[in-house]
Amino acid sequence: MSDQTPCLSYIASSPMLQLICSLDHVAYLIDNAFAEANAITNSRL
């Protein structure tokens, strides 16, 4: 939770930071999706 606090606190003051935070969150979701896909693939082999 503490890791996200700086990012969230600056969203209102900076559209650029809001974009960066959004992209960082999307990258996190994509990374999780790939990790899950790899786990599924590995379990089938």
Jmol script that loads the backbone (N, CA, C; Angstrom):
load data "model"
ATOM      1  N   MET A   1       0.839  -1.209   0.000  1.00  0.00           N
ATOM      2  CA  MET A   1       0.000   0.000   0.000  1.00  0.00           C
ATOM      3  C   MET A   1       0.866   1.248   0.000  1.00  0.00           C
ATOM      4  N   SER A   2       1.917   1.243   0.796  1.00  0.00           N
ATOM      5  CA  SER A   2       2.788   2.418   0.898  1.00  0.00           C
ATOM      6  C   SER A   2       3.505   2.695  -0.417  1.00  0.00           C
ATOM      7  N   ASP A   3       3.702   1.646  -1.240  1.00  0.00           N
ATOM      8  CA  ASP A   3       4.380   1.827  -2.521  1.00  0.00           C
ATOM      9  C   ASP A   3       3.548   2.664  -3.494  1.00  0.00           C
ATOM     10  N   GLN A   4       2.229   2.572  -3.383  1.00  0.00           N
ATOM     11  CA  GLN A   4       1.336   3.279  -4.304  1.00  0.00           C
ATOM     12  C   GLN A   4       1.007   4.693  -3.835  1.00  0.00           C
ATOM     13  N   THR A   5       1.252   5.003  -2.583  1.00  0.00           N
ATOM     14  CA  THR A   5       0.841   6.286  -2.029  1.00  0.00           C
ATOM     15  C   THR A   5       1.435   7.489  -2.755  1.00  0.00           C
ATOM     16  N   PRO A   6       2.738   7.512  -3.052  1.00  0.00           N
ATOM     17  CA  PRO A   6       3.298   8.666  -3.755  1.00  0.00           C
ATOM     18  C   PRO A   6       2.644   8.878  -5.121  1.00  0.00           C
ATOM     19  N   CYS A   7       2.441   7.783  -5.836  1.00  0.00           N
ATOM     20  CA  CYS A   7       1.822   7.869  -7.153  1.00  0.00           C
ATOM     21  C   CYS A   7       0.413   8.444  -7.060  1.00  0.00           C
ATOM     22  N   LEU A   8      -0.390   7.900  -6.164  1.00  0.00           N
ATOM     23  CA  LEU A   8      -1.772   8.346  -6.033  1.00  0.00           C
ATOM     24  C   LEU A   8      -1.873   9.795  -5.575  1.00  0.00           C
ATOM     25  N   SER A   9      -0.931  10.235  -4.747  1.00  0.00           N
ATOM     26  CA  SER A   9      -1.017  11.588  -4.198  1.00  0.00           C
ATOM     27  C   SER A   9      -0.722  12.663  -5.242  1.00  0.00           C
ATOM     28  N   TYR A  10      -0.025  12.280  -6.321  1.00  0.00           N
ATOM     29  CA  TYR A  10       0.322  13.268  -7.348  1.00  0.00           C
ATOM     30  C   TYR A  10      -0.626  13.270  -8.544  1.00  0.00           C
ATOM     31  N   ILE A  11      -1.559  12.333  -8.582  1.00  0.00           N
ATOM     32  CA  ILE A  11      -2.445  12.224  -9.744  1.00  0.00           C
ATOM     33  C   ILE A  11      -3.202  13.523 -10.009  1.00  0.00           C
ATOM     34  N   ALA A  12      -3.726  14.149  -8.978  1.00  0.00           N
ATOM     35  CA  ALA A  12      -4.534  15.351  -9.150  1.00  0.00           C
ATOM     36  C   ALA A  12      -3.712  16.524  -9.682  1.00  0.00           C
ATOM     37  N   SER A  13      -2.425  16.564  -9.343  1.00  0.00           N
ATOM     38  CA  SER A  13      -1.608  17.718  -9.706  1.00  0.00           C
ATOM     39  C   SER A  13      -0.884  17.559 -11.037  1.00  0.00           C
ATOM     40  N   SER A  14      -0.826  16.349 -11.582  1.00  0.00           N
ATOM     41  CA  SER A  14      -0.047  16.151 -12.799  1.00  0.00           C
ATOM     42  C   SER A  14      -0.654  15.111 -13.734  1.00  0.00           C
ATOM     43  N   PRO A  15      -1.201  15.562 -14.858  1.00  0.00           N
ATOM     44  CA  PRO A  15      -1.746  14.634 -15.855  1.00  0.00           C
ATOM     45  C   PRO A  15      -0.678  13.676 -16.377  1.00  0.00           C
ATOM     46  N   MET A  16       0.565  14.163 -16.486  1.00  0.00           N
ATOM     47  CA  MET A  16       1.652  13.321 -16.977  1.00  0.00           C
ATOM     48  C   MET A  16       1.909  12.172 -16.006  1.00  0.00           C
ATOM     49  N   LEU A  17       1.920  12.477 -14.709  1.00  0.00           N
ATOM     50  CA  LEU A  17       2.111  11.422 -13.717  1.00  0.00           C
ATOM     51  C   LEU A  17       0.940  10.455 -13.716  1.00  0.00           C
ATOM     52  N   GLN A  18      -0.267  10.987 -13.974  1.00  0.00           N
ATOM     53  CA  GLN A  18      -1.442  10.115 -14.045  1.00  0.00           C
ATOM     54  C   GLN A  18      -1.283   9.120 -15.184  1.00  0.00           C
ATOM     55  N   LEU A  19      -0.770   9.604 -16.322  1.00  0.00           N
ATOM     56  CA  LEU A  19      -0.543   8.728 -17.466  1.00  0.00           C
ATOM     57  C   LEU A  19       0.497   7.667 -17.135  1.00  0.00           C
ATOM     58  N   ILE A  20       1.583   8.102 -16.496  1.00  0.00           N
ATOM     59  CA  ILE A  20       2.652   7.169 -16.127  1.00  0.00           C
ATOM     60  C   ILE A  20       2.122   6.101 -15.164  1.00  0.00           C
ATOM     61  N   CYS A  21       1.329   6.519 -14.190  1.00  0.00           N
ATOM     62  CA  CYS A  21       0.760   5.573 -13.229  1.00  0.00           C
ATOM     63  C   CYS A  21      -0.154   4.580 -13.937  1.00  0.00           C
ATOM     64  N   SER A  22      -0.933   5.081 -14.892  1.00  0.00           N
ATOM     65  CA  SER A  22      -1.845   4.210 -15.626  1.00  0.00           C
ATOM     66  C   SER A  22      -1.069   3.192 -16.443  1.00  0.00           C
ATOM     67  N   LEU A  23      -0.020   3.643 -17.124  1.00  0.00           N
ATOM     68  CA  LEU A  23       0.787   2.737 -17.932  1.00  0.00           C
ATOM     69  C   LEU A  23       1.491   1.712 -17.057  1.00  0.00           C
ATOM     70  N   ASP A  24       1.948   2.160 -15.881  1.00  0.00           N
ATOM     71  CA  ASP A  24       2.620   1.249 -14.953  1.00  0.00           C
ATOM     72  C   ASP A  24       1.652   0.174 -14.481  1.00  0.00           C
ATOM     73  N   HIS A  25       0.404   0.564 -14.231  1.00  0.00           N
ATOM     74  CA  HIS A  25      -0.611  -0.390 -13.783  1.00  0.00           C
ATOM     75  C   HIS A  25      -0.937  -1.380 -14.901  1.00  0.00           C
ATOM     76  N   VAL A  26      -1.046  -0.892 -16.135  1.00  0.00           N
ATOM     77  CA  VAL A  26      -1.322  -1.764 -17.275  1.00  0.00           C
ATOM     78  C   VAL A  26      -0.181  -2.762 -17.470  1.00  0.00           C
ATOM     79  N   ALA A  27       1.056  -2.275 -17.345  1.00  0.00           N
ATOM     80  CA  ALA A  27       2.211  -3.154 -17.482  1.00  0.00           C
ATOM     81  C   ALA A  27       2.196  -4.243 -16.414  1.00  0.00           C
ATOM     82  N   TYR A  28       1.775  -3.864 -15.208  1.00  0.00           N
ATOM     83  CA  TYR A  28       1.668  -4.828 -14.105  1.00  0.00           C
ATOM     84  C   TYR A  28       0.625  -5.905 -14.420  1.00  0.00           C
ATOM     85  N   LEU A  29      -0.518  -5.488 -14.959  1.00  0.00           N
ATOM     86  CA  LEU A  29      -1.571  -6.447 -15.294  1.00  0.00           C
ATOM     87  C   LEU A  29      -1.123  -7.388 -16.406  1.00  0.00           C
ATOM     88  N   ILE A  30      -0.439  -6.830 -17.428  1.00  0.00           N
ATOM     89  CA  ILE A  30       0.059  -7.640 -18.532  1.00  0.00           C
ATOM     90  C   ILE A  30       1.086  -8.643 -18.024  1.00  0.00           C
ATOM     91  N   ASP A  31       1.968  -8.180 -17.147  1.00  0.00           N
ATOM     92  CA  ASP A  31       3.002  -9.053 -16.586  1.00  0.00           C
ATOM     93  C   ASP A  31       2.363 -10.212 -15.819  1.00  0.00           C
ATOM     94  N   ASN A  32       1.326  -9.914 -15.050  1.00  0.00           N
ATOM     95  CA  ASN A  32       0.611 -10.961 -14.313  1.00  0.00           C
ATOM     96  C   ASN A  32      -0.067 -11.940 -15.264  1.00  0.00           C
ATOM     97  N   ALA A  33      -0.637 -11.411 -16.342  1.00  0.00           N
ATOM     98  CA  ALA A  33      -1.316 -12.265 -17.310  1.00  0.00           C
ATOM     99  C   ALA A  33      -0.335 -13.229 -17.967  1.00  0.00           C
ATOM    100  N   PHE A  34       0.851 -12.730 -18.329  1.00  0.00           N
ATOM    101  CA  PHE A  34       1.857 -13.586 -18.929  1.00  0.00           C
ATOM    102  C   PHE A  34       2.350 -14.633 -17.946  1.00  0.00           C
ATOM    103  N   ALA A  35       2.539 -14.228 -16.698  1.00  0.00           N
ATOM    104  CA  ALA A  35       3.000 -15.168 -15.677  1.00  0.00           C
ATOM    105  C   ALA A  35       1.967 -16.282 -15.483  1.00  0.00           C
ATOM    106  N   GLU A  36       0.702 -15.914 -15.499  1.00  0.00           N
ATOM    107  CA  GLU A  36      -0.359 -16.906 -15.331  1.00  0.00           C
ATOM    108  C   GLU A  36      -0.421 -17.836 -16.534  1.00  0.00           C
ATOM    109  N   ALA A  37      -0.266 -17.268 -17.729  1.00  0.00           N
ATOM    110  CA  ALA A  37      -0.272 -18.080 -18.948  1.00  0.00           C
ATOM    111  C   ALA A  37       0.904 -19.057 -18.950  1.00  0.00           C
ATOM    112  N   ASN A  38       2.057 -18.591 -18.509  1.00  0.00           N
ATOM    113  CA  ASN A  38       3.232 -19.465 -18.437  1.00  0.00           C
ATOM    114  C   ASN A  38       3.007 -20.602 -17.445  1.00  0.00           C
ATOM    115  N   ALA A  39       2.379 -20.285 -16.313  1.00  0.00           N
ATOM    116  CA  ALA A  39       2.112 -21.312 -15.305  1.00  0.00           C
ATOM    117  C   ALA A  39       1.150 -22.370 -15.858  1.00  0.00           C
ATOM    118  N   ILE A  40       0.140 -21.930 -16.596  1.00  0.00           N
ATOM    119  CA  ILE A  40      -0.827 -22.858 -17.195  1.00  0.00           C
ATOM    120  C   ILE A  40      -0.131 -23.739 -18.235  1.00  0.00           C
ATOM    121  N   THR A  41       0.699 -23.099 -19.063  1.00  0.00           N
ATOM    122  CA  THR A  41       1.426 -23.845 -20.099  1.00  0.00           C
ATOM    123  C   THR A  41       2.354 -24.872 -19.478  1.00  0.00           C
ATOM    124  N   ASN A  42       3.069 -24.463 -18.457  1.00  0.00           N
ATOM    125  CA  ASN A  42       4.010 -25.372 -17.802  1.00  0.00           C
ATOM    126  C   ASN A  42       3.300 -26.543 -17.136  1.00  0.00           C
ATOM    127  N   SER A  43       2.111 -26.314 -16.595  1.00  0.00           N
ATOM    128  CA  SER A  43       1.390 -27.381 -15.912  1.00  0.00           C
ATOM    129  C   SER A  43       0.854 -28.420 -16.912  1.00  0.00           C
ATOM    130  N   ARG A  44       0.666 -28.009 -18.160  1.00  0.00           N
ATOM    131  CA  ARG A  44       0.159 -28.932 -19.184  1.00  0.00           C
ATOM    132  C   ARG A  44       1.274 -29.780 -19.779  1.00  0.00           C
ATOM    133  N   LEU A  45       2.510 -29.296 -19.701  1.00  0.00           N
ATOM    134  CA  LEU A  45       3.632 -30.019 -20.322  1.00  0.00           C
ATOM    135  C   LEU A  45       4.058 -31.224 -19.509  1.00  0.00           C
TER     136      LEU A  45
END
end "model"
wireframe off; spacefill off
backbone 0.3
color backbone group
